[in-house]
Amino acid sequence: MTGSDEIPVCPVCQKNDRVFKVSQIYQESLSIFNKKEKHPTLTALLENPKDNLGLPSPNSHEFTHLFTPPAGKTDFIRPIHPDIIMGVVFAIVFFLVYMVYAQMPQVIYYAVPVVVVAIVIYSILRKNAVQSYQESIAEVSGPVFSQEHVVEIWMKLYYCARDGLVIEPESGKIMRLDQMKPYLLRGKF
């Protein structure tokens, strides 16, 4: 790539005839409902039915959201430790078992074994649940880039319609479209 406006070659298909600027796709998708305005990028993006895009209709908000620059930390939800979730669930279950016992004491013989089995199953699956929780924490932790930095990088991204990949020409990184926002905010995907 020699000039700043030159379209990069996709590292996967080794072509650039189906590569479009992400910011241009987004801007045109915002004005898609204006029938008088021309949408050359969107028309070119969607003209080849052989592309395996997996994209929703350009008339949907979901389409626009895919190409939107990230707005900041609001895109991430902090995970909750599985022990806290199960503690709340078991507290509710124990309360319900107590209420059943208060009303119908003979049912307790059926309810207690079910609760014990649930605790045993959670104990067996706990290691995987905690590991998944720790991976989620690692994914959302770390530095968050400034909004100016994020938009600056976003303006340089390209989308290959043939492969359905986002390309960052400066670093040569490629990613799926759903990985773009986490990458821009945290520098990882």
C-alpha atoms as an extended CHARMM CRD file, in Angstrom:
* protein
*
       189  EXT
         1         1  MET       CA              0.0000000000        0.0000000000        0.0000000000  PROA      1               0.0000000000
         2         2  THR       CA              1.6780000000        3.1610000000       -1.1650000000  PROA      2               0.0000000000
         3         3  GLY       CA             -0.9070000000        5.9140000000       -0.7860000000  PROA      3               0.0000000000
         4         4  SER       CA             -3.1570000000        6.6600000000        2.1510000000  PROA      4               0.0000000000
         5         5  ASP       CA             -6.2990000000        6.3130000000       -0.0140000000  PROA      5               0.0000000000
         6         6  GLU       CA             -5.2030000000        3.0870000000       -1.7040000000  PROA      6               0.0000000000
         7         7  ILE       CA             -7.3730000000        0.0820000000       -0.9240000000  PROA      7               0.0000000000
         8         8  PRO       CA             -5.3840000000       -2.6610000000        0.8100000000  PROA      8               0.0000000000
         9         9  VAL       CA             -5.2210000000       -6.2320000000       -0.4450000000  PROA      9               0.0000000000
        10        10  CYS       CA             -7.0200000000       -8.7660000000        1.7280000000  PROA      10              0.0000000000
        11        11  PRO       CA             -4.4340000000      -11.1390000000        3.2530000000  PROA      11              0.0000000000
        12        12  VAL       CA             -6.8430000000      -14.0870000000        2.8920000000  PROA      12              0.0000000000
        13        13  CYS       CA             -8.1000000000      -13.8550000000       -0.7020000000  PROA      13              0.0000000000
        14        14  GLN       CA             -5.1630000000      -11.7490000000       -1.9650000000  PROA      14              0.0000000000
        15        15  LYS       CA             -7.5470000000       -9.3630000000       -3.7940000000  PROA      15              0.0000000000
        16        16  ASN       CA             -8.8990000000       -5.8940000000       -3.1260000000  PROA      16              0.0000000000
        17        17  ASP       CA            -11.8240000000       -5.7420000000       -5.5540000000  PROA      17              0.0000000000
        18        18  ARG       CA            -14.3120000000       -6.5240000000       -2.7420000000  PROA      18              0.0000000000
        19        19  VAL       CA            -12.6090000000       -4.4790000000        0.0180000000  PROA      19              0.0000000000
        20        20  PHE       CA            -14.4730000000       -1.4330000000        1.3590000000  PROA      20              0.0000000000
        21        21  LYS       CA            -13.7350000000        1.1540000000        4.0080000000  PROA      21              0.0000000000
        22        22  VAL       CA            -15.6220000000        0.3930000000        7.2640000000  PROA      22              0.0000000000
        23        23  SER       CA            -16.3510000000        4.0700000000        7.9890000000  PROA      23              0.0000000000
        24        24  GLN       CA            -17.8460000000        4.5450000000        4.5180000000  PROA      24              0.0000000000
        25        25  ILE       CA            -20.0940000000        1.4860000000        4.9370000000  PROA      25              0.0000000000
        26        26  TYR       CA            -21.2710000000        2.8740000000        8.2740000000  PROA      26              0.0000000000
        27        27  GLN       CA            -21.9190000000        6.3940000000        6.9560000000  PROA      27              0.0000000000
        28        28  GLU       CA            -23.9250000000        5.1180000000        4.0050000000  PROA      28              0.0000000000
        29        29  SER       CA            -25.8740000000        2.7060000000        6.2040000000  PROA      29              0.0000000000
        30        30  LEU       CA            -27.0010000000        5.6630000000        8.3210000000  PROA      30              0.0000000000
        31        31  SER       CA            -28.5200000000        7.3560000000        5.2710000000  PROA      31              0.0000000000
        32        32  ILE       CA            -29.9310000000        4.2210000000        3.5930000000  PROA      32              0.0000000000
        33        33  PHE       CA            -33.5140000000        5.3740000000        4.1700000000  PROA      33              0.0000000000
        34        34  ASN       CA            -32.9250000000        8.5150000000        2.1070000000  PROA      34              0.0000000000
        35        35  LYS       CA            -33.9170000000        7.2140000000       -1.3310000000  PROA      35              0.0000000000
        36        36  LYS       CA            -32.6380000000       10.3250000000       -3.1590000000  PROA      36              0.0000000000
        37        37  GLU       CA            -29.0900000000        9.8390000000       -1.9210000000  PROA      37              0.0000000000
        38        38  LYS       CA            -26.7970000000        7.4270000000       -3.7630000000  PROA      38              0.0000000000
        39        39  HSD       CA            -25.1200000000        4.6330000000       -1.8240000000  PROA      39              0.0000000000
        40        40  PRO       CA            -22.2180000000        3.5220000000       -4.0100000000  PROA      40              0.0000000000
        41        41  THR       CA            -20.2990000000        1.6430000000       -1.3100000000  PROA      41              0.0000000000
        42        42  LEU       CA            -23.3360000000       -0.2930000000       -0.0890000000  PROA      42              0.0000000000
        43        43  THR       CA            -24.3840000000       -1.0710000000       -3.6720000000  PROA      43              0.0000000000
        44        44  ALA       CA            -20.9120000000       -2.4090000000       -4.4630000000  PROA      44              0.0000000000
        45        45  LEU       CA            -20.6940000000       -4.2560000000       -1.1330000000  PROA      45              0.0000000000
        46        46  LEU       CA            -23.9400000000       -6.1380000000       -1.7220000000  PROA      46              0.0000000000
        47        47  GLU       CA            -23.7750000000       -6.5940000000       -5.5090000000  PROA      47              0.0000000000
        48        48  ASN       CA            -22.1090000000      -10.0160000000       -5.5340000000  PROA      48              0.0000000000
        49        49  PRO       CA            -24.4470000000      -12.7000000000       -4.1650000000  PROA      49              0.0000000000
        50        50  LYS       CA            -21.5540000000      -15.2120000000       -4.1490000000  PROA      50              0.0000000000
        51        51  ASP       CA            -19.8960000000      -13.4350000000       -1.2260000000  PROA      51              0.0000000000
        52        52  ASN       CA            -20.3830000000      -15.2710000000        2.0340000000  PROA      52              0.0000000000
        53        53  LEU       CA            -21.1970000000      -12.1590000000        4.0260000000  PROA      53              0.0000000000
        54        54  GLY       CA            -23.6290000000      -13.3860000000        6.6120000000  PROA      54              0.0000000000
        55        55  LEU       CA            -24.7220000000       -9.7760000000        6.9440000000  PROA      55              0.0000000000
        56        56  PRO       CA            -28.2580000000       -8.7070000000        7.8380000000  PROA      56              0.0000000000
        57        57  SER       CA            -30.2640000000       -6.4760000000        5.5230000000  PROA      57              0.0000000000
        58        58  PRO       CA            -28.6980000000       -3.0290000000        5.0530000000  PROA      58              0.0000000000
        59        59  ASN       CA            -32.1330000000       -1.6070000000        5.9390000000  PROA      59              0.0000000000
        60        60  SER       CA            -31.8590000000       -2.9630000000        9.4800000000  PROA      60              0.0000000000
        61        61  HSD       CA            -30.3730000000       -1.3260000000       12.5360000000  PROA      61              0.0000000000
        62        62  GLU       CA            -28.4030000000       -4.5220000000       13.1310000000  PROA      62              0.0000000000
        63        63  PHE       CA            -26.4600000000       -3.8960000000        9.9040000000  PROA      63              0.0000000000
        64        64  THR       CA            -25.5590000000       -0.3580000000       10.9760000000  PROA      64              0.0000000000
        65        65  HSD       CA            -24.6000000000       -1.5680000000       14.4570000000  PROA      65              0.0000000000
        66        66  LEU       CA            -22.0710000000       -4.0550000000       13.0160000000  PROA      66              0.0000000000
        67        67  PHE       CA            -20.0090000000       -1.2400000000       11.4850000000  PROA      67              0.0000000000
        68        68  THR       CA            -20.5110000000        1.3580000000       14.2490000000  PROA      68              0.0000000000
        69        69  PRO       CA            -17.3810000000        2.5690000000       16.0130000000  PROA      69              0.0000000000
        70        70  PRO       CA            -17.3500000000        1.4560000000       19.6520000000  PROA      70              0.0000000000
        71        71  ALA       CA            -18.7020000000        3.9850000000       22.1070000000  PROA      71              0.0000000000
        72        72  GLY       CA            -16.5810000000        3.0050000000       25.0860000000  PROA      72              0.0000000000
        73        73  LYS       CA            -16.8810000000        0.7820000000       28.1270000000  PROA      73              0.0000000000
        74        74  THR       CA            -20.6400000000        0.4370000000       27.7100000000  PROA      74              0.0000000000
        75        75  ASP       CA            -20.1130000000       -2.4340000000       25.2530000000  PROA      75              0.0000000000
        76        76  PHE       CA            -18.9150000000       -4.7500000000       28.0060000000  PROA      76              0.0000000000
        77        77  ILE       CA            -20.7810000000       -6.2970000000       30.9150000000  PROA      77              0.0000000000
        78        78  ARG       CA            -18.7120000000       -7.3320000000       33.9010000000  PROA      78              0.0000000000
        79        79  PRO       CA            -19.1810000000      -11.0370000000       34.5710000000  PROA      79              0.0000000000
        80        80  ILE       CA            -20.4890000000      -12.2510000000       37.9300000000  PROA      80              0.0000000000
        81        81  HSD       CA            -18.6620000000      -14.9820000000       39.8180000000  PROA      81              0.0000000000
        82        82  PRO       CA            -20.5580000000      -18.3000000000       39.5170000000  PROA      82              0.0000000000
        83        83  ASP       CA            -20.4180000000      -18.8510000000       43.2970000000  PROA      83              0.0000000000
        84        84  ILE       CA            -22.3990000000      -15.6520000000       43.8390000000  PROA      84              0.0000000000
        85        85  ILE       CA            -25.0170000000      -16.7000000000       41.2990000000  PROA      85              0.0000000000
        86        86  MET       CA            -25.3410000000      -20.1680000000       42.8050000000  PROA      86              0.0000000000
        87        87  GLY       CA            -25.4200000000      -18.7220000000       46.3280000000  PROA      87              0.0000000000
        88        88  VAL       CA            -28.4200000000      -16.5890000000       45.4000000000  PROA      88              0.0000000000
        89        89  VAL       CA            -30.1080000000      -19.5220000000       43.6360000000  PROA      89              0.0000000000
        90        90  PHE       CA            -29.5410000000      -21.8600000000       46.5990000000  PROA      90              0.0000000000
        91        91  ALA       CA            -30.7740000000      -19.2110000000       49.0640000000  PROA      91              0.0000000000
        92        92  ILE       CA            -34.0170000000      -18.9620000000       47.0790000000  PROA      92              0.0000000000
        93        93  VAL       CA            -34.2760000000      -22.7550000000       46.8530000000  PROA      93              0.0000000000
        94        94  PHE       CA            -33.6990000000      -23.1740000000       50.5990000000  PROA      94              0.0000000000
        95        95  PHE       CA            -36.3500000000      -20.5350000000       51.2990000000  PROA      95              0.0000000000
        96        96  LEU       CA            -38.8050000000      -22.3640000000       49.0210000000  PROA      96              0.0000000000
        97        97  VAL       CA            -37.9690000000      -25.7160000000       50.6440000000  PROA      97              0.0000000000
        98        98  TYR       CA            -38.5670000000      -24.1590000000       54.0730000000  PROA      98              0.0000000000
        99        99  MET       CA            -41.9150000000      -22.7710000000       52.9130000000  PROA      99              0.0000000000
       100       100  VAL       CA            -42.8830000000      -26.1920000000       51.5370000000  PROA      100             0.0000000000
       101       101  TYR       CA            -41.8000000000      -27.8100000000       54.8120000000  PROA      101             0.0000000000
       102       102  ALA       CA            -43.8930000000      -25.3230000000       56.8070000000  PROA      102             0.0000000000
       103       103  GLN       CA            -46.9830000000      -26.1100000000       54.7290000000  PROA      103             0.0000000000
       104       104  MET       CA            -46.4710000000      -29.8070000000       53.8930000000  PROA      104             0.0000000000
       105       105  PRO       CA            -43.7700000000      -31.4830000000       56.0190000000  PROA      105             0.0000000000
       106       106  GLN       CA            -44.0840000000      -34.8290000000       54.2200000000  PROA      106             0.0000000000
       107       107  VAL       CA            -42.7780000000      -33.2980000000       50.9320000000  PROA      107             0.0000000000
       108       108  ILE       CA            -39.4100000000      -32.5070000000       52.5350000000  PROA      108             0.0000000000
       109       109  TYR       CA            -38.2990000000      -36.0840000000       51.9210000000  PROA      109             0.0000000000
       110       110  TYR       CA            -38.5130000000      -35.4500000000       48.1750000000  PROA      110             0.0000000000
       111       111  ALA       CA            -37.2100000000      -31.8730000000       48.1400000000  PROA      111             0.0000000000
       112       112  VAL       CA            -34.0050000000      -32.3860000000       50.1550000000  PROA      112             0.0000000000
       113       113  PRO       CA            -32.5310000000      -35.0650000000       47.8330000000  PROA      113             0.0000000000
       114       114  VAL       CA            -33.1790000000      -32.8310000000       44.8150000000  PROA      114             0.0000000000
       115       115  VAL       CA            -31.3390000000      -29.9410000000       46.4830000000  PROA      115             0.0000000000
       116       116  VAL       CA            -28.4580000000      -32.2250000000       47.4980000000  PROA      116             0.0000000000
       117       117  VAL       CA            -28.1510000000      -33.5360000000       43.9110000000  PROA      117             0.0000000000
       118       118  ALA       CA            -28.1170000000      -29.9490000000       42.5960000000  PROA      118             0.0000000000
       119       119  ILE       CA            -25.3120000000      -29.0250000000       45.0310000000  PROA      119             0.0000000000
       120       120  VAL       CA            -23.2890000000      -32.0840000000       44.0040000000  PROA      120             0.0000000000
       121       121  ILE       CA            -23.7280000000      -31.3040000000       40.2940000000  PROA      121             0.0000000000
       122       122  TYR       CA            -22.6450000000      -27.6900000000       40.8450000000  PROA      122             0.0000000000
       123       123  SER       CA            -19.6280000000      -28.8660000000       42.8330000000  PROA      123             0.0000000000
       124       124  ILE       CA            -18.5930000000      -31.0820000000       39.9200000000  PROA      124             0.0000000000
       125       125  LEU       CA            -19.0900000000      -28.3500000000       37.3100000000  PROA      125             0.0000000000
       126       126  ARG       CA            -17.7080000000      -25.5140000000       39.4570000000  PROA      126             0.0000000000
       127       127  LYS       CA            -14.1160000000      -25.7640000000       38.2010000000  PROA      127             0.0000000000
       128       128  ASN       CA            -15.1730000000      -25.1730000000       34.5890000000  PROA      128             0.0000000000
       129       129  ALA       CA            -17.5390000000      -22.3670000000       35.5840000000  PROA      129             0.0000000000
       130       130  VAL       CA            -14.8370000000      -20.5650000000       37.5780000000  PROA      130             0.0000000000
       131       131  GLN       CA            -12.3160000000      -21.0090000000       34.7530000000  PROA      131             0.0000000000
       132       132  SER       CA            -14.7840000000      -19.5280000000       32.2660000000  PROA      132             0.0000000000
       133       133  TYR       CA            -15.4100000000      -16.6380000000       34.6690000000  PROA      133             0.0000000000
       134       134  GLN       CA            -11.6690000000      -15.9550000000       34.9840000000  PROA      134             0.0000000000
       135       135  GLU       CA            -11.2860000000      -15.9640000000       31.1880000000  PROA      135             0.0000000000
       136       136  SER       CA            -14.1520000000      -13.4700000000       30.9100000000  PROA      136             0.0000000000
       137       137  ILE       CA            -12.5230000000      -11.2160000000       33.5060000000  PROA      137             0.0000000000
       138       138  ALA       CA             -9.2130000000      -11.3460000000       31.6310000000  PROA      138             0.0000000000
       139       139  GLU       CA            -11.0130000000      -10.4640000000       28.3990000000  PROA      139             0.0000000000
       140       140  VAL       CA            -12.6520000000       -7.3080000000       29.7510000000  PROA      140             0.0000000000
       141       141  SER       CA             -9.8000000000       -6.1580000000       31.9730000000  PROA      141             0.0000000000
       142       142  GLY       CA             -6.8520000000       -4.1240000000       30.8540000000  PROA      142             0.0000000000
       143       143  PRO       CA             -6.4630000000       -0.7050000000       29.3450000000  PROA      143             0.0000000000
       144       144  VAL       CA             -9.2930000000        0.9120000000       27.4490000000  PROA      144             0.0000000000
       145       145  PHE       CA             -8.1490000000        3.2220000000       24.6790000000  PROA      145             0.0000000000
       146       146  SER       CA             -9.4170000000        6.7920000000       24.4510000000  PROA      146             0.0000000000
       147       147  GLN       CA            -12.3760000000        7.4680000000       22.1780000000  PROA      147             0.0000000000
       148       148  GLU       CA            -10.2150000000        9.6270000000       19.9230000000  PROA      148             0.0000000000
       149       149  HSD       CA             -7.6960000000        6.8110000000       19.4900000000  PROA      149             0.0000000000
       150       150  VAL       CA            -10.4550000000        4.2860000000       18.8160000000  PROA      150             0.0000000000
       151       151  VAL       CA            -12.1160000000        6.4380000000       16.1360000000  PROA      151             0.0000000000
       152       152  GLU       CA             -8.7330000000        7.1950000000       14.5580000000  PROA      152             0.0000000000
       153       153  ILE       CA             -8.0390000000        3.4730000000       14.1150000000  PROA      153             0.0000000000
       154       154  TRP       CA            -11.6570000000        2.7550000000       13.0910000000  PROA      154             0.0000000000
       155       155  MET       CA            -11.3740000000        5.3070000000       10.2730000000  PROA      155             0.0000000000
       156       156  LYS       CA             -8.4750000000        3.2740000000        8.8280000000  PROA      156             0.0000000000
       157       157  LEU       CA            -10.2310000000       -0.1200000000        8.8270000000  PROA      157             0.0000000000
       158       158  TYR       CA            -11.4110000000       -1.9650000000        5.7390000000  PROA      158             0.0000000000
       159       159  TYR       CA            -13.9270000000       -4.7680000000        5.2830000000  PROA      159             0.0000000000
       160       160  CYS       CA            -13.4190000000       -7.6120000000        2.7980000000  PROA      160             0.0000000000
       161       161  ALA       CA            -16.8740000000       -8.6300000000        1.5720000000  PROA      161             0.0000000000
       162       162  ARG       CA            -15.5270000000      -11.8190000000        0.0200000000  PROA      162             0.0000000000
       163       163  ASP       CA            -14.1170000000      -13.1790000000        3.2900000000  PROA      163             0.0000000000
       164       164  GLY       CA            -16.2220000000      -11.2070000000        5.7860000000  PROA      164             0.0000000000
       165       165  LEU       CA            -13.1010000000       -9.8950000000        7.5370000000  PROA      165             0.0000000000
       166       166  VAL       CA            -12.0240000000       -6.5250000000        8.8950000000  PROA      166             0.0000000000
       167       167  ILE       CA             -8.5000000000       -5.4770000000        7.9050000000  PROA      167             0.0000000000
       168       168  GLU       CA             -6.2440000000       -3.0280000000        9.7020000000  PROA      168             0.0000000000
       169       169  PRO       CA             -3.7640000000       -2.0850000000        6.9550000000  PROA      169             0.0000000000
       170       170  GLU       CA             -1.1040000000       -0.5100000000        9.1980000000  PROA      170             0.0000000000
       171       171  SER       CA             -0.5920000000       -3.5610000000       11.4090000000  PROA      171             0.0000000000
       172       172  GLY       CA             -1.7860000000       -6.1750000000        8.9330000000  PROA      172             0.0000000000
       173       173  LYS       CA             -4.2130000000       -7.5940000000       11.4940000000  PROA      173             0.0000000000
       174       174  ILE       CA             -7.3870000000       -9.2640000000       10.3050000000  PROA      174             0.0000000000
       175       175  MET       CA            -10.4360000000      -10.1290000000       12.3920000000  PROA      175             0.0000000000
       176       176  ARG       CA            -14.0600000000      -11.0940000000       12.1030000000  PROA      176             0.0000000000
       177       177  LEU       CA            -16.5270000000       -8.2310000000       12.0920000000  PROA      177             0.0000000000
       178       178  ASP       CA            -17.8190000000       -9.1630000000       15.5780000000  PROA      178             0.0000000000
       179       179  GLN       CA            -14.2460000000       -8.8840000000       16.9270000000  PROA      179             0.0000000000
       180       180  MET       CA            -13.7610000000       -5.3130000000       15.6840000000  PROA      180             0.0000000000
       181       181  LYS       CA            -15.1800000000       -3.4360000000       18.6970000000  PROA      181             0.0000000000
       182       182  PRO       CA            -13.3450000000       -5.4240000000       21.3980000000  PROA      182             0.0000000000
       183       183  TYR       CA            -10.1410000000       -5.0710000000       19.3690000000  PROA      183             0.0000000000
       184       184  LEU       CA            -10.5530000000       -1.3100000000       19.0350000000  PROA      184             0.0000000000
       185       185  LEU       CA            -11.3330000000       -0.7940000000       22.7250000000  PROA      185             0.0000000000
       186       186  ARG       CA             -8.7900000000       -3.1870000000       24.2150000000  PROA      186             0.0000000000
       187       187  GLY       CA             -6.3300000000       -4.0030000000       21.4560000000  PROA      187             0.0000000000
       188       188  LYS       CA             -7.1950000000       -7.7070000000       21.6090000000  PROA      188             0.0000000000
       189       189  PHE       CA             -9.5620000000      -10.0870000000       19.9170000000  PROA      189             0.0000000000
